[in-house]
Amino acid sequence: MREAEIRRLLAANLLCALAIVLAAVVPAFFLDGFSVLGTHLTWLCVCSVCVATLNIILHLVLKPNQSPKRRSFAHKISRFLKCCIYFLVSCILFHAIIVLYGAPLIELVTETFLFAVLLSTFTTLQCLCLLGPNIQAWIRVFSKNGAMSIWESSLQITSMCSILGAWFGAFPIPLDWDRPWQVWPISCSLGATFGYMAGLIIAPLWIHWNRKQLTYKSR
């Protein structure tokens, strides 16, 4: 396993983490009264757009999973449209799952959907960038010993950390602390964000630490 590839992964992940930090700081210079807690819905939109844009740019530049086959322009357009549909379906599925786990069904629909968009950005968008609209590849990557590259291992770690962070973020909501960050879905979205950032840092470190044991084989 090449050290240069691990360094590329670390640089890409640190840029994604930096994008989240900037999404919480920079808008305050342009939007009056902007804050992560006070204008949480705006922050959800800004964070999702920043992370999505940077992920797409990084995968276009780094091309971690480039196919040797040349694709036609029509194929690229079809692939792009499929990715858009998959992302929308992911947002709807996450929204439904979040409601099943106790989120308001009718009230706060916008808040719940934007939280679902954030989760899809942290998980599904990465799958689409790296693997494309290929469900079989997704199943392979998230099965035991299914990763075929350090990028897919990183995808596993960041996706799981994001979902676990969102899940742990739900615990403080029912507690009688009367804190502003307990309002739905602030603690969950912050938990998902911190989980995603933790995954971005943990992934390359874990891969570097276990690089001698990781032997990726093509399937």
The 8 nearest C-alpha neighbors of each residue, nearest first, counted from 0:
[[1, 2, 210, 4, 211, 214, 213, 5],
 [0, 2, 3, 4, 5, 6, 210, 207],
 [1, 3, 5, 4, 6, 0, 207, 7],
 [4, 2, 6, 1, 5, 7, 8, 0],
 [3, 5, 7, 6, 2, 1, 8, 0],
 [4, 6, 8, 2, 7, 3, 9, 203],
 [5, 7, 9, 3, 8, 4, 10, 2],
 [8, 6, 4, 10, 5, 9, 11, 3],
 [7, 9, 5, 11, 6, 10, 12, 4],
 [10, 8, 6, 12, 7, 11, 203, 13],
 [11, 9, 7, 13, 8, 12, 6, 14],
 [10, 12, 8, 14, 9, 13, 7, 15],
 [13, 11, 15, 199, 9, 14, 10, 8],
 [12, 14, 16, 10, 15, 11, 17, 9],
 [13, 15, 17, 11, 12, 16, 18, 10],
 [14, 16, 18, 12, 17, 13, 50, 11],
 [17, 15, 13, 19, 18, 14, 196, 12],
 [16, 18, 14, 20, 15, 19, 13, 21],
 [19, 17, 15, 21, 16, 20, 22, 14],
 [20, 18, 22, 16, 17, 21, 46, 23],
 [19, 21, 17, 23, 22, 18, 24, 16],
 [20, 22, 24, 18, 23, 25, 19, 17],
 [23, 21, 19, 46, 20, 24, 25, 18],
 [22, 24, 21, 20, 35, 25, 19, 26],
 [25, 23, 21, 22, 26, 27, 20, 28],
 [24, 26, 27, 21, 28, 22, 23, 29],
 [27, 25, 29, 28, 30, 24, 22, 33],
 [26, 28, 33, 30, 25, 29, 24, 31],
 [29, 27, 26, 25, 30, 31, 24, 33],
 [28, 30, 26, 27, 31, 25, 33, 32],
 [31, 29, 27, 33, 26, 28, 32, 25],
 [32, 30, 33, 27, 29, 28, 26, 34],
 [31, 33, 30, 34, 27, 37, 38, 28],
 [32, 34, 27, 31, 30, 38, 37, 26],
 [35, 33, 37, 38, 36, 32, 27, 39],
 [34, 36, 39, 42, 38, 37, 23, 33],
 [35, 37, 39, 34, 38, 180, 185, 179],
 [38, 36, 34, 39, 35, 33, 32, 179],
 [39, 37, 34, 41, 40, 33, 36, 35],
 [38, 40, 42, 36, 35, 41, 37, 43],
 [41, 39, 43, 42, 38, 44, 110, 113],
 [42, 40, 44, 39, 43, 38, 45, 33],
 [41, 43, 39, 45, 40, 44, 35, 46],
 [42, 44, 40, 46, 41, 45, 47, 39],
 [45, 43, 41, 47, 42, 46, 48, 40],
 [46, 44, 42, 48, 47, 43, 49, 22],
 [45, 47, 49, 43, 22, 48, 44, 42],
 [48, 46, 44, 50, 117, 45, 49, 51],
 [47, 49, 51, 45, 46, 50, 52, 44],
 [50, 48, 46, 52, 51, 47, 45, 53],
 [49, 51, 53, 47, 52, 48, 54, 46],
 [52, 50, 48, 54, 49, 53, 47, 120],
 [53, 51, 49, 55, 54, 50, 48, 56],
 [52, 54, 56, 50, 55, 51, 57, 49],
 [55, 53, 57, 51, 56, 52, 50, 58],
 [54, 56, 52, 58, 53, 57, 59, 51],
 [57, 55, 53, 59, 54, 58, 60, 52],
 [58, 56, 60, 54, 59, 55, 61, 53],
 [57, 59, 62, 61, 55, 60, 56, 54],
 [58, 60, 56, 62, 57, 61, 55, 128],
 [59, 61, 57, 58, 62, 56, 55, 63],
 [60, 62, 58, 63, 57, 59, 7, 56],
 [63, 61, 58, 65, 59, 64, 60, 57],
 [64, 62, 61, 65, 58, 150, 129, 59],
 [65, 63, 62, 129, 66, 130, 150, 58],
 [64, 66, 62, 63, 67, 129, 68, 61],
 [65, 67, 68, 64, 69, 70, 62, 63],
 [68, 66, 65, 69, 70, 64, 62, 63],
 [69, 67, 66, 70, 65, 71, 74, 64],
 [68, 70, 67, 71, 66, 72, 74, 65],
 [69, 71, 74, 68, 72, 75, 73, 66],
 [70, 72, 74, 73, 75, 69, 76, 68],
 [71, 73, 75, 74, 76, 70, 77, 69],
 [74, 72, 76, 71, 75, 77, 70, 78],
 [75, 73, 77, 71, 72, 76, 78, 70],
 [74, 76, 78, 72, 77, 73, 79, 71],
 [77, 75, 79, 73, 78, 74, 80, 72],
 [76, 78, 74, 80, 75, 79, 73, 81],
 [79, 77, 75, 81, 76, 80, 74, 82],
 [78, 80, 76, 82, 81, 77, 75, 83],
 [81, 79, 83, 77, 82, 78, 76, 84],
 [80, 82, 84, 78, 83, 79, 85, 77],
 [81, 83, 85, 79, 80, 84, 132, 86],
 [84, 82, 80, 86, 81, 85, 87, 79],
 [83, 85, 81, 87, 86, 82, 88, 80],
 [86, 84, 82, 88, 87, 83, 89, 81],
 [85, 87, 89, 83, 84, 88, 82, 90],
 [88, 86, 90, 84, 89, 85, 83, 91],
 [87, 89, 85, 91, 90, 86, 92, 84],
 [88, 90, 86, 92, 87, 91, 93, 85],
 [91, 89, 87, 93, 116, 115, 88, 92],
 [90, 92, 94, 88, 89, 93, 95, 87],
 [93, 91, 89, 95, 94, 90, 88, 96],
 [92, 94, 96, 90, 115, 95, 91, 97],
 [93, 95, 91, 97, 115, 92, 96, 112],
 [96, 94, 92, 98, 93, 97, 99, 91],
 [97, 95, 99, 93, 98, 94, 92, 100],
 [96, 98, 100, 94, 99, 95, 102, 93],
 [99, 97, 102, 95, 101, 100, 96, 104],
 [100, 98, 96, 101, 97, 95, 102, 104],
 [101, 99, 97, 98, 102, 96, 95, 103],
 [100, 102, 98, 99, 103, 97, 104, 96],
 [101, 103, 98, 97, 100, 104, 99, 111],
 [104, 102, 106, 105, 98, 107, 101, 108],
 [103, 105, 98, 106, 102, 108, 107, 101],
 [106, 104, 103, 108, 107, 102, 98, 109],
 [105, 107, 103, 108, 104, 109, 102, 110],
 [108, 106, 110, 109, 111, 103, 105, 104],
 [109, 107, 111, 110, 106, 105, 112, 104],
 [110, 108, 112, 111, 107, 113, 40, 106],
 [111, 109, 107, 113, 108, 112, 114, 184],
 [110, 112, 114, 108, 109, 113, 115, 107],
 [111, 113, 115, 109, 114, 110, 94, 108],
 [114, 112, 116, 115, 110, 111, 109, 117],
 [113, 115, 117, 111, 112, 116, 188, 110],
 [114, 116, 112, 118, 93, 94, 90, 113],
 [117, 115, 113, 119, 90, 114, 118, 120],
 [118, 116, 114, 120, 115, 119, 47, 113],
 [119, 117, 115, 121, 120, 116, 122, 114],
 [120, 118, 123, 116, 122, 117, 121, 90],
 [119, 121, 124, 117, 118, 122, 123, 51],
 [120, 122, 118, 119, 117, 158, 124, 123],
 [123, 121, 158, 119, 125, 120, 124, 118],
 [124, 122, 119, 126, 125, 120, 127, 86],
 [123, 125, 120, 127, 126, 122, 128, 119],
 [124, 126, 128, 123, 127, 122, 129, 121],
 [127, 125, 123, 129, 124, 130, 128, 131],
 [126, 128, 131, 124, 130, 125, 129, 132],
 [129, 127, 125, 126, 131, 130, 124, 58],
 [128, 130, 126, 127, 131, 125, 64, 58],
 [131, 129, 127, 126, 128, 133, 136, 132],
 [130, 132, 127, 133, 128, 129, 126, 82],
 [133, 131, 82, 127, 134, 81, 130, 85],
 [132, 134, 136, 131, 135, 130, 137, 127],
 [133, 135, 137, 136, 138, 132, 131, 139],
 [136, 134, 138, 137, 133, 139, 140, 132],
 [135, 137, 139, 134, 133, 138, 140, 130],
 [136, 138, 134, 140, 135, 139, 141, 133],
 [139, 137, 135, 141, 136, 140, 142, 134],
 [138, 140, 136, 145, 142, 137, 141, 135],
 [141, 139, 145, 146, 137, 138, 142, 136],
 [142, 140, 138, 139, 137, 145, 155, 143],
 [141, 143, 145, 139, 140, 138, 144, 146],
 [142, 144, 145, 141, 140, 139, 146, 138],
 [145, 143, 146, 142, 140, 141, 147, 139],
 [144, 146, 140, 139, 142, 143, 141, 147],
 [145, 147, 140, 151, 152, 148, 144, 215],
 [146, 148, 215, 216, 217, 145, 151, 149],
 [149, 147, 150, 151, 146, 215, 152, 216],
 [148, 150, 152, 151, 153, 206, 147, 5],
 [151, 149, 153, 148, 152, 154, 63, 8],
 [150, 152, 154, 146, 148, 153, 149, 155],
 [153, 151, 149, 155, 154, 150, 146, 156],
 [152, 154, 150, 202, 156, 151, 155, 157],
 [153, 155, 151, 152, 157, 156, 158, 150],
 [156, 154, 152, 153, 158, 157, 159, 151],
 [155, 157, 153, 159, 154, 158, 198, 202],
 [158, 156, 198, 160, 154, 195, 159, 155],
 [159, 157, 122, 161, 155, 160, 156, 154],
 [160, 158, 162, 156, 161, 157, 163, 155],
 [159, 161, 194, 163, 157, 158, 198, 162],
 [162, 160, 195, 194, 191, 164, 158, 159],
 [163, 161, 165, 159, 164, 160, 191, 166],
 [162, 164, 166, 160, 165, 161, 159, 167],
 [165, 163, 191, 190, 194, 161, 167, 162],
 [166, 164, 191, 187, 190, 168, 162, 163],
 [167, 165, 163, 168, 164, 169, 162, 187],
 [166, 168, 164, 169, 165, 170, 163, 190],
 [167, 169, 187, 190, 165, 186, 166, 170],
 [170, 168, 187, 167, 166, 172, 171, 186],
 [169, 171, 168, 172, 167, 173, 166, 174],
 [172, 170, 174, 169, 173, 181, 168, 186],
 [171, 173, 181, 174, 170, 169, 182, 186],
 [174, 172, 171, 175, 170, 181, 169, 176],
 [175, 173, 171, 172, 176, 170, 177, 181],
 [174, 176, 177, 173, 172, 178, 171, 181],
 [175, 177, 178, 174, 181, 171, 173, 172],
 [178, 176, 175, 179, 181, 174, 180, 182],
 [177, 179, 180, 181, 176, 182, 175, 172],
 [180, 178, 181, 182, 177, 36, 185, 37],
 [179, 181, 182, 178, 185, 186, 36, 183],
 [182, 180, 172, 179, 178, 186, 183, 185],
 [183, 181, 180, 185, 179, 184, 172, 186],
 [184, 182, 185, 181, 186, 172, 110, 187],
 [183, 185, 187, 186, 182, 188, 110, 111],
 [186, 184, 188, 183, 187, 180, 182, 189],
 [185, 187, 168, 189, 188, 184, 181, 180],
 [188, 186, 168, 165, 190, 169, 184, 189],
 [189, 187, 191, 185, 190, 186, 184, 192],
 [188, 190, 192, 186, 191, 187, 185, 193],
 [189, 191, 164, 168, 165, 187, 193, 188],
 [192, 190, 165, 164, 161, 194, 188, 189],
 [193, 191, 189, 195, 194, 190, 188, 196],
 [192, 194, 196, 190, 195, 191, 197, 189],
 [193, 195, 164, 161, 160, 191, 197, 192],
 [194, 196, 161, 198, 192, 197, 193, 157],
 [197, 195, 199, 193, 198, 194, 16, 192],
 [196, 198, 194, 200, 195, 199, 201, 193],
 [199, 197, 157, 201, 195, 196, 200, 160],
 [200, 198, 196, 12, 197, 202, 201, 157],
 [199, 201, 197, 198, 202, 203, 196, 204],
 [200, 202, 198, 204, 199, 205, 203, 197],
 [201, 203, 153, 205, 204, 200, 199, 198],
 [204, 202, 206, 205, 9, 201, 207, 200],
 [205, 203, 207, 201, 206, 202, 208, 200],
 [204, 206, 208, 202, 207, 203, 201, 209],
 [207, 205, 203, 209, 204, 208, 210, 202],
 [208, 206, 210, 204, 205, 209, 203, 5],
 [207, 209, 205, 206, 210, 204, 211, 203],
 [210, 208, 206, 212, 207, 211, 205, 213],
 [209, 211, 207, 213, 206, 212, 208, 0],
 [212, 210, 209, 213, 214, 0, 208, 207],
 [211, 213, 209, 210, 214, 208, 206, 215],
 [214, 212, 210, 211, 209, 215, 206, 0],
 [213, 215, 212, 216, 211, 0, 210, 147],
 [216, 214, 147, 148, 213, 217, 146, 149],
 [215, 217, 147, 214, 218, 148, 146, 145],
 [218, 216, 147, 215, 148, 146, 214, 145],
 [217, 216, 147, 145, 215, 139, 146, 136]]
